[in-house]
Amino acid sequence: MAGKHIFSRGAAELHEMVKGEGIYLWSKDGKRFIDGSAGPICVNIGHGVKEVTDAVHKQMEEVSYVHSGHFTTTSVKDCADKLASLAPKTLNYVFFSCGGSEATESAAKMARQYHLLQGGPKRSKIVARWQSYHGNTLGALSMSGNIARRKRFVPMLIDFPHIPPAYCYRCWFGKTCDSCDLECARALDMQIKATGPEYVSAFIAEPVVGATLGTVPAAPGYFQLIREICDDHGVLFISDEVMTGLGRTGKMWGIDHWSTTPDIIATAKGLAGGYLPLGATIASDKVFEGFKEPFAHGHTYGSHPVVCAAGLAVMNYMEKHNLVERSRVNGEYLHKKLEPLYDHPTVGDIRGMGIFSGIEFVKNKETKEPFDPSIGFNGRVVEQCYENGLLVYPGSGTVDGVKGDHIQVAPPLVVSKEEIDEIVALLDKSIGMVEKKIL
């Protein structure tokens, strides 16, 4: 059987896709699917964009590879320049890698070396949040607060401190919007003091928590307070924009919704649009200028000429087609169309920004009681959506790392309003079909 030697990370039998165009994928048996989550929220400009494949082919014919420690190419320089031009104005220096885990781990190492060079040799701790996800390599997983992904590897992980998430639907402090005093942000100040400021290097957070919580934005004012706390203690702020970067939330960067500038941005996924594996760690002028020696880090395929050609083509395509603004406008439309799904007895919360939405399912809407994990509610919804021709991104452990179900709805940014209508109709139908089987 062809493919029997694949060490699969998921389903026992992988579905084979043979064509992709726009927001659509076609399977080997000819069935068409709407890619309602842009893969794992990475195919930002859609499938089959000729400008990208042409740029990749051209670069492969010119220079397919050089060692980034000794050489560079026009594609790498142009990609870095373009990304720096899109970054917040004080973040101007780009370190390329091969994906999100490498980008966040590079950020952690960058912060560590920065403090070493600034006379802070004890600063090695990264403070993160529970119910977060920053990648699957051991360093990135150590920062992550995703209990399910961590549990098998806990003995191998670095003991980094974690604080509660900014999760308004299920506030860990028992607050409401009216009584909130941003206790979840103030917890950072308490944690830094408890750890000892002289030991803390950086704080890392997703502006809108993606896979682990199902598209949960922080409350207004949250990141402004985080910035103040970091500055008070000489701690760097890393914004994990692996999912939220490059227009996904209706602004270029997720953190832009809070009018706050981080010291370092880690990004990937939509950066090369799913065409090739590209990650980037973008440093502020302050961080870059603090390096009095080379960054002691790197990978064989970092700053790959062909991959950077793809990334440059994707960013150029985004600008040409005004996809950040399109994400804002059509994102508002998407959220408006999703609102009627609250009529379903299992839909507890709908949240998100731009073309980046999450739906949390509950057994009881009044108490917010989740389904028993043995039911696998989110998996059933995903399977039913698949049968109906829609692909969405599943998630479980939403509540506490064990209980809770959600899905993410985040099609390519090129999605039209008519296509959004079709996505929501299929979601509505699929959720209803699952409810009939379970309730």
Backbone torsions as a table, in degrees:
resi	resn	phi	psi	omega
1	MET	NA	126.6	-179.7
2	ALA	-62.3	137.1	178.3
3	GLY	85.7	3.7	-176.3
4	LYS	-68.0	-14.5	-178.3
5	HIS	-92.6	3.8	176.9
6	ILE	-74.3	126.9	174.4
7	PHE	-85.4	88.7	-170.2
8	SER	-71.1	145.3	176.1
9	ARG	-95.7	-3.1	-174.9
10	GLY	-139.6	-118.5	-174.5
11	ALA	-60.9	148.9	178.8
12	ALA	-62.3	-36.1	177.8
13	GLU	-121.8	115.9	-178.5
14	LEU	-82.4	136.4	177.8
15	HIS	-79.2	130.4	-176.4
16	GLU	-92.0	123.2	176.5
17	MET	-102.8	142.7	-174.2
18	VAL	-120.1	-11.5	-178.4
19	LYS	-155.0	144.0	174.4
20	GLY	-137.1	135.6	179.2
21	GLU	-153.3	123.7	-178.9
22	GLY	62.2	-124.9	179.1
23	ILE	-96.2	11.4	-173.2
24	TYR	-113.4	150.1	171.0
25	LEU	-129.4	148.6	177.6
26	TRP	-122.1	134.3	179.5
27	SER	-85.7	170.0	-177.6
28	LYS	-59.2	-31.2	-179.4
29	ASP	-88.0	8.0	173.4
30	GLY	92.9	1.6	-179.2
31	LYS	-78.4	137.4	178.8
32	ARG	-95.5	137.8	177.6
33	PHE	-124.1	143.9	167.2
34	ILE	-85.8	125.5	178.1
35	ASP	-81.7	82.3	-173.5
36	GLY	-76.7	-0.6	176.0
37	SER	-130.8	13.4	178.9
38	ALA	50.5	50.4	-170.2
39	GLY	67.1	-133.4	171.0
40	PRO	-90.9	53.7	-179.4
41	ILE	60.4	53.8	178.7
42	CYS	-133.1	-24.3	-175.8
43	VAL	-83.0	68.7	-170.6
44	ASN	-68.1	-34.0	-176.8
45	ILE	-102.4	8.0	178.2
46	GLY	90.4	169.8	-178.3
47	HIS	-86.4	150.9	169.1
48	GLY	71.0	31.9	179.6
49	VAL	-80.6	116.1	-172.9
50	LYS	-64.7	-34.1	179.8
51	GLU	-58.3	-34.3	-179.3
52	VAL	-76.2	-47.7	-179.0
53	THR	-65.0	-34.0	176.6
54	ASP	-66.0	-41.9	-179.9
55	ALA	-64.5	-39.4	178.4
56	VAL	-64.6	-45.7	-179.4
57	HIS	-62.3	-43.0	-179.8
58	LYS	-61.7	-45.1	-178.9
59	GLN	-67.2	-36.3	179.0
60	MET	-64.6	-32.1	178.3
61	GLU	-75.6	-27.2	-178.2
62	GLU	-86.3	-70.6	177.8
63	VAL	-140.0	114.2	-176.9
64	SER	-86.0	-26.4	-179.3
65	TYR	-160.8	140.0	165.4
66	VAL	-142.2	154.3	178.7
67	HIS	-73.5	119.3	-173.7
68	SER	-69.0	-14.3	176.6
69	GLY	-77.4	-13.6	-176.2
70	HIS	-128.1	-24.4	-173.0
71	PHE	-138.0	167.7	173.3
72	THR	-145.9	177.7	177.6
73	THR	-138.5	167.4	177.8
74	THR	-60.0	-37.9	-178.3
75	SER	-63.0	-39.0	179.7
76	VAL	-68.4	-45.8	-179.4
77	LYS	-63.2	-44.2	-178.5
78	ASP	-67.9	-36.9	178.3
79	CYS	-65.3	-43.1	178.5
80	ALA	-64.0	-43.2	179.5
81	ASP	-62.5	-43.2	-179.5
82	LYS	-64.3	-45.6	-178.9
83	LEU	-64.3	-40.9	178.0
84	ALA	-63.1	-34.8	179.4
85	SER	-68.9	-24.4	179.8
86	LEU	-91.5	-16.0	-178.0
87	ALA	-76.6	162.4	172.5
88	PRO	-51.1	148.6	-164.7
89	LYS	-59.6	-24.6	-179.6
90	THR	-95.4	3.2	176.8
91	LEU	-107.4	105.4	-168.8
92	ASN	-127.6	6.1	-174.3
93	TYR	-129.0	126.3	-168.5
94	VAL	-114.9	130.5	173.9
95	PHE	-116.2	116.3	-175.5
96	PHE	-88.6	144.5	175.2
97	SER	-139.6	-160.3	-172.4
98	CYS	-112.6	10.0	179.9
99	GLY	164.7	-178.0	-173.9
100	GLY	-64.9	-43.9	-180.0
101	SER	-61.0	-43.3	178.2
102	GLU	-66.1	-36.3	-178.5
103	ALA	-66.4	-43.4	-179.8
104	THR	-72.1	-38.6	179.4
105	GLU	-68.6	-35.2	174.6
106	SER	-62.5	-38.5	178.4
107	ALA	-63.0	-41.6	179.2
108	ALA	-63.7	-42.9	179.7
109	LYS	-70.3	-34.5	177.2
110	MET	-63.4	-43.6	178.9
111	ALA	-63.6	-42.3	179.3
112	ARG	-60.8	-48.6	-177.4
113	GLN	-68.1	-34.3	176.8
114	TYR	-57.9	-48.6	-178.5
115	HIS	-66.4	-37.1	176.0
116	LEU	-56.5	-44.2	-177.0
117	LEU	-75.3	-16.1	178.1
118	GLN	-97.5	9.6	178.5
119	GLY	84.2	27.5	177.6
120	GLY	-120.7	66.5	-172.8
121	PRO	-64.9	-19.9	-179.6
122	LYS	-85.6	-12.3	-174.7
123	ARG	-77.1	96.0	-178.9
124	SER	-131.1	-10.7	-176.3
125	LYS	-83.9	136.9	171.8
126	ILE	-107.4	122.4	174.3
127	VAL	-89.9	131.8	178.8
128	ALA	-131.1	-167.7	-178.0
129	ARG	-122.5	147.1	169.7
130	TRP	-65.2	155.3	-178.7
131	GLN	61.5	37.9	175.9
132	SER	-121.0	169.5	175.1
133	TYR	-146.3	123.8	-178.5
134	HIS	-124.3	8.1	176.1
135	GLY	132.5	170.3	-171.1
136	ASN	-108.5	-8.7	172.4
137	THR	-69.0	162.1	-172.4
138	LEU	-60.6	-39.1	178.3
139	GLY	-67.6	-45.9	179.7
140	ALA	-66.4	-37.2	178.9
141	LEU	-68.7	-30.2	175.9
142	SER	-63.8	-36.1	176.9
143	MET	-75.4	-31.7	-176.4
144	SER	-65.5	147.2	176.0
145	GLY	-109.4	25.7	179.3
146	ASN	-86.8	103.9	-171.7
147	ILE	-62.2	-42.4	-177.6
148	ALA	-63.4	-40.9	-179.7
149	ARG	-73.8	-27.4	-177.4
150	ARG	-81.2	-32.0	-161.3
151	LYS	-58.4	-35.4	-179.1
152	ARG	-73.8	-19.4	-170.4
153	PHE	-118.1	7.7	-175.7
154	VAL	-49.6	-43.3	-179.6
155	PRO	-62.1	-18.2	-177.8
156	MET	-96.9	-9.1	-172.1
157	LEU	-87.0	155.1	173.8
158	ILE	-75.6	140.3	-177.0
159	ASP	-84.0	77.9	176.7
160	PHE	-89.5	144.2	177.7
161	PRO	-74.9	148.4	178.7
162	HIS	-130.0	146.5	177.0
163	ILE	-117.1	167.2	179.9
164	PRO	-62.1	153.1	179.2
165	PRO	-78.2	164.4	171.2
166	ALA	-89.8	88.0	-168.6
167	TYR	-129.4	82.5	-169.9
168	CYS	-62.3	-35.7	-178.5
169	TYR	-62.8	-33.4	178.1
170	ARG	-131.5	66.4	-175.5
171	CYS	-58.1	125.5	-179.7
172	TRP	-69.2	-12.0	-179.4
173	PHE	-106.0	5.3	177.7
174	GLY	69.8	22.4	-177.9
175	LYS	-93.0	161.9	171.1
176	THR	-110.4	174.6	178.4
177	CYS	-59.3	-35.2	-178.2
178	ASP	-74.0	-33.4	-176.4
179	SER	-97.1	-3.2	-176.0
180	CYS	-64.2	131.6	172.1
181	ASP	-121.2	29.4	-179.7
182	LEU	54.8	43.7	177.7
183	GLU	-57.4	-32.9	-179.1
184	CYS	-66.0	-31.0	175.4
185	ALA	-79.3	-40.2	-179.9
186	ARG	-64.5	-21.3	177.0
187	ALA	-61.7	-26.6	177.9
188	LEU	-64.9	-43.8	178.9
189	ASP	-59.7	-43.2	179.7
190	MET	-64.8	-40.4	-178.4
191	GLN	-68.9	-41.6	178.7
192	ILE	-61.8	-42.8	178.8
193	LYS	-65.6	-38.7	-179.7
194	ALA	-67.8	-38.2	179.2
195	THR	-74.4	-34.4	-173.2
196	GLY	104.9	111.0	-177.2
197	PRO	-52.3	-31.5	-178.2
198	GLU	-69.0	-10.1	179.5
199	TYR	-104.5	-8.5	-173.2
200	VAL	-98.4	125.1	-179.1
201	SER	-91.4	-48.4	-173.2
202	ALA	-156.0	162.2	170.0
203	PHE	-116.8	133.3	-180.0
204	ILE	-121.4	138.3	179.6
205	ALA	-155.6	149.5	170.0
206	GLU	-86.8	127.7	178.0
207	PRO	-58.0	-39.9	172.8
208	VAL	-124.7	112.8	-174.5
209	VAL	-67.4	124.6	-172.3
210	GLY	-88.1	-100.8	-167.6
211	ALA	-62.9	-36.0	-173.3
212	THR	-74.8	-41.0	-178.5
213	LEU	-104.9	-14.1	180.0
214	GLY	81.8	56.6	170.3
215	THR	67.3	62.7	-178.5
216	VAL	-109.9	111.0	175.9
217	PRO	-76.9	151.4	172.8
218	ALA	-72.5	161.6	179.7
219	ALA	-69.6	157.1	174.3
220	PRO	-55.5	137.2	178.7
221	GLY	86.9	-10.8	-174.8
222	TYR	-60.7	-54.0	-173.5
223	PHE	-76.1	-22.9	172.3
224	GLN	-63.3	-41.3	178.6
225	LEU	-70.0	-38.6	176.3
226	ILE	-58.3	-43.5	179.8
227	ARG	-60.6	-43.8	179.4
228	GLU	-62.0	-43.7	-178.6
229	ILE	-64.5	-44.2	177.9
230	CYS	-59.6	-45.1	-179.6
231	ASP	-63.8	-39.1	-179.6
232	ASP	-60.2	-31.2	-174.7
233	HIS	-108.6	6.6	-179.4
234	GLY	67.4	28.2	-178.0
235	VAL	-100.6	137.7	178.1
236	LEU	-79.2	147.6	178.1
237	PHE	-108.9	118.6	177.9
238	ILE	-104.2	122.0	175.3
239	SER	-96.7	116.1	178.4
240	ASP	-82.7	101.5	-177.8
241	GLU	-109.3	30.6	-179.4
242	VAL	-61.3	-45.4	176.1
243	MET	-90.8	-38.7	-168.9
244	THR	-85.7	-12.2	-176.1
245	GLY	-76.8	166.1	174.3
246	LEU	62.1	44.3	168.6
247	GLY	92.3	-5.4	-174.3
248	ARG	-58.4	-35.2	-175.7
249	THR	-95.4	5.7	-177.9
250	GLY	95.2	-4.7	168.6
251	LYS	-129.3	163.9	-176.6
252	MET	-57.0	-42.7	179.8
253	TRP	-127.1	144.3	179.3
254	GLY	-57.8	-38.8	-177.2
255	ILE	-64.6	-19.6	-180.0
256	ASP	-61.7	-24.2	179.0
257	HIS	-66.4	-17.9	-179.9
258	TRP	-108.7	10.8	178.0
259	SER	47.3	44.6	-176.7
260	THR	-127.5	143.4	179.6
261	THR	-112.8	121.6	177.0
262	PRO	-79.9	172.7	174.6
263	ASP	-85.2	-30.9	-178.7
264	ILE	-142.4	139.5	172.3
265	ILE	-115.5	134.7	170.6
266	ALA	-110.5	127.8	-178.8
267	THR	-141.6	162.0	-179.1
268	ALA	-169.3	-132.1	177.1
269	LYS	36.2	-93.5	-176.4
270	GLY	-67.3	-10.6	-178.1
271	LEU	-58.5	-41.3	174.7
272	ALA	-113.9	12.3	170.0
273	GLY	63.4	18.7	-177.9
274	GLY	85.2	-3.1	-177.9
275	TYR	-75.3	-40.8	177.8
276	LEU	-148.1	158.6	-176.7
277	PRO	-78.0	111.1	-178.4
278	LEU	-138.9	128.9	172.4
279	GLY	-127.0	162.5	178.7
280	ALA	-150.0	143.2	173.2
281	THR	-116.7	118.1	-173.3
282	ILE	-107.1	119.7	-175.7
283	ALA	-100.6	146.6	175.1
284	SER	-72.9	164.5	176.1
285	ASP	-57.3	-40.9	-179.3
286	LYS	-59.6	-46.2	-179.1
287	VAL	-66.8	-47.2	-177.9
288	PHE	-61.2	-45.2	-177.7
289	GLU	-70.0	-16.0	177.1
290	GLY	-79.9	-8.6	179.4
291	PHE	-87.0	112.5	178.6
292	LYS	-98.9	5.9	178.5
293	GLU	-149.7	165.3	-179.9
294	PRO	-61.4	151.4	175.3
295	PHE	-68.8	120.2	-175.5
296	ALA	-83.5	68.8	-174.0
297	HIS	-164.2	155.8	177.0
298	GLY	159.2	162.5	-179.9
299	HIS	-136.2	155.9	-179.1
300	THR	-53.7	-43.1	-174.2
301	TYR	-100.1	9.7	173.0
302	GLY	-67.8	146.2	-177.5
303	SER	55.4	40.7	179.9
304	HIS	-70.7	128.2	-175.4
305	PRO	-56.6	-42.0	-177.6
306	VAL	-71.6	-41.9	179.5
307	VAL	-64.1	-41.3	178.4
308	CYS	-66.7	-31.8	174.9
309	ALA	-62.6	-39.6	177.0
310	ALA	-65.5	-45.3	179.9
311	GLY	-60.9	-42.5	178.1
312	LEU	-62.4	-43.5	179.8
313	ALA	-63.5	-38.7	178.6
314	VAL	-64.7	-46.5	179.9
315	MET	-64.4	-39.2	177.0
316	ASN	-63.8	-40.3	178.5
317	TYR	-64.0	-41.0	178.1
318	MET	-59.3	-45.8	-179.4
319	GLU	-67.3	-44.3	-178.2
320	LYS	-58.8	-38.5	-176.2
321	HIS	-102.3	11.2	173.2
322	ASN	52.8	47.0	-171.2
323	LEU	-74.2	-22.9	176.9
324	VAL	-67.7	-46.7	177.1
325	GLU	-65.9	-37.8	177.2
326	ARG	-61.4	-39.0	177.6
327	SER	-63.4	-39.1	179.1
328	ARG	-65.3	-51.7	-175.8
329	VAL	-66.9	-51.8	-178.8
330	ASN	-72.6	-23.1	174.1
331	GLY	-65.7	-41.5	176.0
332	GLU	-61.6	-38.9	178.4
333	TYR	-65.9	-43.1	179.3
334	LEU	-58.9	-47.1	-178.0
335	HIS	-66.1	-35.5	176.4
336	LYS	-64.1	-41.6	-179.1
337	LYS	-71.6	-27.7	179.7
338	LEU	-76.0	-23.8	-175.0
339	GLU	-51.8	-43.3	-179.5
340	PRO	-61.7	-15.2	178.2
341	LEU	-66.1	-15.2	174.5
342	TYR	-61.5	-17.3	177.3
343	ASP	-67.2	-19.0	176.9
344	HIS	-72.1	136.0	-178.8
345	PRO	-65.1	-16.8	-177.5
346	THR	-99.5	-7.0	-177.8
347	VAL	-87.4	107.8	-177.2
348	GLY	-90.0	-39.0	-176.5
349	ASP	-151.0	140.9	174.2
350	ILE	-125.0	125.6	-174.9
351	ARG	-146.9	171.2	176.1
352	GLY	142.4	-175.8	178.3
353	MET	-146.7	139.5	-179.6
354	GLY	61.3	-148.1	178.2
355	ILE	-89.9	62.5	-174.0
356	PHE	-153.9	90.9	-172.3
357	SER	-122.0	151.9	175.3
358	GLY	-132.3	145.9	176.1
359	ILE	-124.7	121.4	177.2
360	GLU	-101.0	132.0	-178.2
361	PHE	-101.1	144.0	179.7
362	VAL	-136.9	156.8	175.4
363	LYS	-79.3	-36.4	-178.2
364	ASN	-133.2	115.5	-175.8
365	LYS	-70.0	-29.9	-178.6
366	GLU	-70.8	-45.3	-176.7
367	THR	-94.8	-10.7	-175.5
368	LYS	65.3	21.1	178.6
369	GLU	-62.3	128.6	179.1
370	PRO	-80.5	166.0	173.4
371	PHE	-71.3	153.6	171.8
372	ASP	-61.4	132.8	-178.3
373	PRO	-55.7	-27.0	-178.8
374	SER	-64.7	-21.4	179.1
375	ILE	-72.8	-31.7	-178.7
376	GLY	60.8	50.0	-172.1
377	PHE	-60.0	-45.8	-177.9
378	ASN	-63.1	-37.7	178.1
379	GLY	-63.6	-37.2	178.3
380	ARG	-66.0	-39.9	177.9
381	VAL	-64.9	-43.7	179.6
382	VAL	-62.0	-43.3	179.2
383	GLU	-64.4	-41.0	179.6
384	GLN	-67.7	-40.0	175.4
385	CYS	-59.0	-43.6	179.0
386	TYR	-58.9	-45.9	179.0
387	GLU	-60.7	-31.1	-179.1
388	ASN	-91.3	4.2	174.6
389	GLY	90.3	22.7	-180.0
390	LEU	-128.3	132.8	177.0
391	LEU	-104.6	125.0	175.4
392	VAL	-130.1	165.2	-173.4
393	TYR	-99.4	122.2	-175.4
394	PRO	-86.1	160.0	174.3
395	GLY	-158.2	144.3	177.7
396	SER	-137.3	171.1	-176.8
397	GLY	74.9	20.0	-174.5
398	THR	-57.0	-38.5	-173.6
399	VAL	-75.5	-52.3	-172.1
400	ASP	-144.2	16.5	-177.0
401	GLY	93.5	-12.8	178.9
402	VAL	-123.6	-55.8	-179.5
403	LYS	-91.4	153.4	175.8
404	GLY	115.1	143.8	-178.1
405	ASP	-135.5	138.6	173.3
406	HIS	-151.8	165.4	168.2
407	ILE	-131.7	158.2	174.0
408	GLN	-114.1	136.3	178.1
409	VAL	-117.3	109.5	-173.2
410	ALA	-153.7	71.1	-178.7
411	PRO	-67.0	169.9	175.6
412	PRO	-52.6	149.4	-176.3
413	LEU	-66.2	-11.9	178.3
414	VAL	-82.8	-0.6	-177.4
415	VAL	-57.8	140.2	178.5
416	SER	-93.8	167.5	177.8
417	LYS	-64.7	-36.2	177.9
418	GLU	-64.6	-38.3	178.2
419	GLU	-70.5	-34.2	174.6
420	ILE	-61.9	-41.8	176.9
421	ASP	-56.8	-43.3	-179.2
422	GLU	-67.1	-40.8	178.4
423	ILE	-60.1	-47.9	-177.6
424	VAL	-66.1	-38.3	178.3
425	ALA	-62.6	-41.6	178.8
426	LEU	-68.6	-36.7	175.8
427	LEU	-62.6	-48.8	179.5
428	ASP	-55.7	-48.6	179.7
429	LYS	-61.9	-45.5	-175.6
430	SER	-67.3	-44.3	178.5
431	ILE	-60.9	-43.2	179.0
432	GLY	-61.4	-39.9	179.8
433	MET	-65.2	-39.2	178.2
434	VAL	-68.2	-41.7	179.7
435	GLU	-60.0	-39.2	179.3
436	LYS	-63.0	-30.9	-179.2
437	LYS	-80.4	-27.6	-171.0
438	ILE	-105.1	-41.9	-173.0
439	LEU	-81.6	NA	NA
